[in-house]
Amino acid sequence: MGIPIKVTQTMTPLGFDDRPIAKRVGLVILATDHTTEPDFQRMVASPKIGLYTARIPYANPTTPENLRRMQPGLTVGAGLILPDENLDAICYSCTSASVVIGDDAVEAAIKTAKPGVPVITPPLAAVRGLNAFGARRISVLTPYTVETSMPMLAYFQTKGFDIARFTCFGLEDDREMARVTQASLVAAATEAMAPDCDALFISCTALRAAIAVPQIEAATGKPVVTSNLATAWATLRLCGENQPRPEMGQLMTRPMAAW
């Protein structure tokens, strides 16, 4: 068997960093989500910003009733992200559910598990993004059905925006929404942009729309805000990252008002 090996514990003093990574960002996402993590890896993650994800149950079709059923899972999901450790920001990555549940209710549910952590929702981040451009008259594009789009229309009207045009795809499954091609998104966004609007908002964290923003802005000559672009922008600003990144769209060159 050879000579027995003795395991010894080193007496060398060990140093410890305050954190493995300087900034911590939590993501609470749908079990069916294909898009949020790749978008945040591309736009937010860095050697200084780490991403920590929890998935919560969700079942299609995307209806107001099914979206509302996620509310009880928000506290549980948030609590699974680095338990008993603080975060610099946490994002619930579902635009339509944030609208039907309500930004305040989402924040309350998440802060039950993560008190004191800034909570980002896509519609609230989109409002901040549109305000950063001074946009008041906007066009909106969603992948949802008319039924699921109606609360979104009311949300932005309540926030004081004049809706110049509202367009939807009529899709019911968020996995199908994630498969919409870039070419289709650019074409649909260009068509959805009313000539007299100040900016376009493209809703839904499932859509791979953020990566198409520079192309849409070049085609329309107007600012474009998407769900994932807005939450990524808000996350970066909350983490103290203010470096302009124009290659990702005009929003990534703008400062954000205090959250």
C-alpha positions in Angstrom: 0.0 0.0 0.0 3.1 2.3 0.2 4.0 4.8 2.8 0.9 6.4 4.6 0.4 10.0 3.7 -0.2 12.3 6.6 -2.6 15.3 6.0 -1.4 18.4 7.8 -3.1 21.7 8.3 -1.0 24.7 7.2 -0.2 27.3 9.8 0.3 30.0 7.0 -2.0 33.0 7.8 -4.8 33.3 5.3 -6.1 36.6 3.9 -9.7 37.1 3.0 -11.4 39.6 0.6 -14.6 41.3 1.8 -16.3 39.6 -1.2 -15.3 37.2 -3.9 -16.6 39.7 -6.5 -17.0 43.4 -5.7 -20.7 43.8 -6.7 -23.5 41.2 -6.4 -26.6 41.2 -8.7 -29.5 38.9 -8.1 -31.8 37.7 -10.8 -35.2 36.2 -10.1 -36.3 34.7 -13.5 -38.9 32.4 -14.9 -38.3 28.7 -15.1 -38.9 29.0 -18.8 -36.6 32.0 -19.4 -34.1 31.6 -22.3 -33.0 35.3 -22.6 -32.3 37.1 -19.4 -29.2 35.3 -18.4 -27.4 35.6 -21.8 -28.4 39.3 -22.0 -27.1 40.0 -18.5 -23.9 38.1 -19.1 -23.3 40.2 -22.2 -24.4 43.6 -20.8 -23.8 43.5 -17.0 -21.4 40.7 -15.9 -17.7 41.6 -15.5 -14.8 40.8 -13.2 -16.3 43.4 -10.8 -20.0 42.4 -11.1 -21.2 38.9 -10.4 -24.7 37.5 -11.4 -26.6 35.2 -9.1 -29.8 33.6 -10.4 -32.8 31.9 -9.0 -35.6 30.4 -11.2 -39.2 30.3 -10.0 -42.1 28.2 -11.3 -44.0 29.5 -14.3 -46.4 27.8 -16.7 -47.6 29.0 -20.1 -49.7 30.4 -21.6 -48.8 34.0 -20.8 -52.1 35.3 -19.4 -52.7 37.8 -16.6 -53.9 35.0 -14.4 -50.8 32.8 -14.9 -48.5 35.8 -14.5 -50.2 36.7 -11.2 -49.6 33.2 -9.9 -45.9 33.8 -9.7 -46.2 36.3 -6.8 -45.9 33.8 -4.0 -42.7 32.5 -5.5 -40.9 35.8 -5.4 -39.9 35.7 -1.8 -38.8 32.1 -2.0 -36.8 32.8 -5.1 -35.1 35.9 -3.7 -34.3 34.0 -0.5 -32.3 31.4 -2.4 -29.9 33.9 -3.8 -26.8 34.0 -1.5 -28.8 33.5 1.7 -28.0 35.9 4.6 -25.7 37.9 2.3 -26.4 41.4 0.9 -26.8 42.2 -2.7 -26.2 45.5 -4.6 -29.4 45.0 -6.7 -31.9 42.4 -7.5 -34.1 42.2 -10.6 -37.3 40.3 -11.1 -37.1 39.7 -14.9 -40.7 39.6 -16.1 -42.2 42.7 -17.5 -45.8 41.6 -17.9 -46.0 40.0 -14.5 -44.5 43.1 -12.8 -47.3 45.0 -14.4 -50.2 42.7 -13.3 -48.7 42.1 -9.8 -47.6 45.7 -9.4 -44.1 47.1 -8.9 -44.7 47.8 -5.3 -46.0 44.3 -4.6 -43.0 42.8 -6.4 -40.7 44.9 -4.3 -42.4 44.0 -1.1 -42.3 40.3 -1.8 -38.6 40.4 -2.7 -37.6 42.6 0.2 -39.2 40.2 2.6 -36.2 37.9 1.7 -33.7 40.6 0.9 -34.5 43.7 3.0 -32.7 46.9 2.0 -31.7 45.7 -1.5 -32.8 47.9 -4.5 -35.4 46.0 -6.4 -35.6 46.5 -10.2 -38.6 45.6 -12.3 -38.5 45.8 -16.1 -41.5 48.2 -16.5 -40.1 50.6 -13.8 -36.6 50.5 -15.4 -38.2 51.2 -18.8 -40.0 54.2 -17.3 -36.7 55.4 -16.0 -35.1 54.8 -19.3 -37.8 56.7 -21.3 -37.5 59.5 -18.8 -33.8 59.7 -19.4 -34.6 60.7 -23.0 -37.3 63.1 -21.9 -39.8 61.0 -23.9 -43.5 61.7 -23.3 -45.1 60.4 -26.5 -44.1 56.8 -27.1 -44.8 53.7 -29.2 -45.0 50.3 -27.6 -44.3 46.8 -29.1 -45.1 43.6 -27.2 -45.1 39.9 -28.1 -48.2 39.3 -26.0 -51.8 38.8 -26.9 -54.2 41.7 -26.9 -55.5 40.6 -23.5 -52.1 40.5 -21.9 -51.1 43.8 -23.6 -54.0 45.8 -22.2 -52.5 46.1 -18.6 -49.2 47.2 -20.2 -51.1 50.0 -22.1 -52.8 51.1 -18.9 -49.5 51.0 -16.9 -47.7 53.4 -19.2 -50.7 55.7 -19.5 -50.8 55.8 -15.7 -47.1 56.7 -15.7 -48.0 59.8 -17.7 -47.0 58.7 -21.2 -49.0 59.5 -24.3 -49.2 56.3 -26.4 -48.8 57.1 -30.1 -49.1 53.5 -31.2 -49.4 50.1 -29.5 -48.6 46.9 -31.4 -48.5 43.3 -30.3 -47.5 39.9 -31.8 -50.3 37.8 -30.3 -48.0 35.1 -28.9 -48.9 33.1 -25.8 -45.8 31.1 -25.0 -42.7 32.9 -23.7 -40.5 30.1 -25.2 -41.8 31.0 -28.6 -41.3 34.7 -27.9 -37.6 33.9 -27.3 -37.4 32.3 -30.8 -38.5 35.4 -32.7 -35.7 36.2 -35.1 -33.6 39.4 -35.0 -34.7 40.3 -38.6 -38.4 40.0 -37.5 -37.8 42.1 -34.4 -36.1 44.9 -36.4 -38.9 44.9 -39.1 -41.7 44.8 -36.5 -40.0 47.5 -34.4 -39.6 49.8 -37.4 -43.2 49.3 -38.3 -44.3 49.9 -34.7 -42.5 53.2 -34.3 -45.1 56.0 -34.9 -43.6 58.9 -36.9 -44.5 61.5 -34.2 -43.3 59.5 -31.2 -40.3 60.3 -29.0 -39.1 56.8 -28.4 -40.1 53.1 -28.7 -40.4 50.6 -25.8 -40.2 46.9 -26.7 -41.6 44.9 -23.8 -40.8 41.4 -22.6 -37.6 39.9 -21.1 -38.1 36.8 -23.3 -37.6 38.7 -26.6 -34.0 38.9 -27.8 -34.6 42.6 -28.5 -31.8 44.3 -26.5 -29.1 43.1 -28.9 -31.1 44.5 -31.9 -31.4 48.0 -30.4 -28.5 49.6 -32.3 -29.9 48.3 -35.6 -33.4 49.5 -34.8 -32.2 53.0 -33.7 -30.2 53.3 -36.9 -33.3 52.3 -38.9 -35.7 54.7 -37.1 -33.5 57.5 -35.9 -35.1 57.4 -32.5 -34.3 56.0 -29.1 -35.3 52.4 -28.3 -35.7 51.0 -24.8 -36.3 47.2 -24.3 -37.1 45.3 -21.1 -33.6 43.7 -20.7 -31.7 46.8 -21.9 -33.5 48.9 -19.3 -32.9 46.5 -16.4 -29.3 46.0 -17.4 -28.8 49.8 -17.6 -30.5 50.3 -14.2 -28.4 47.4 -12.7 -25.1 48.9 -13.9 -26.0 52.4 -12.6 -26.9 50.9 -9.2 -23.6 49.1 -9.1 -21.8 52.5 -9.8 -20.9 51.6 -13.4 -21.5 54.7 -15.4 -19.2 54.2 -18.3 -21.0 55.0 -21.6 -21.4 52.0 -23.9 -22.9 53.4 -27.1 -22.4 50.2 -29.0 -25.4 48.8 -26.9 -27.7 51.6 -27.7 -28.4 55.2 -26.8 -29.7 54.3 -23.3 -26.3 53.0 -22.3 -24.9 56.5 -22.7 -27.4 58.1 -20.3 -27.2 58.6 -16.5 -30.0 57.3 -14.3 -31.8 59.4 -11.7 -31.5 58.1 -8.1 -33.4 54.8 -7.7 
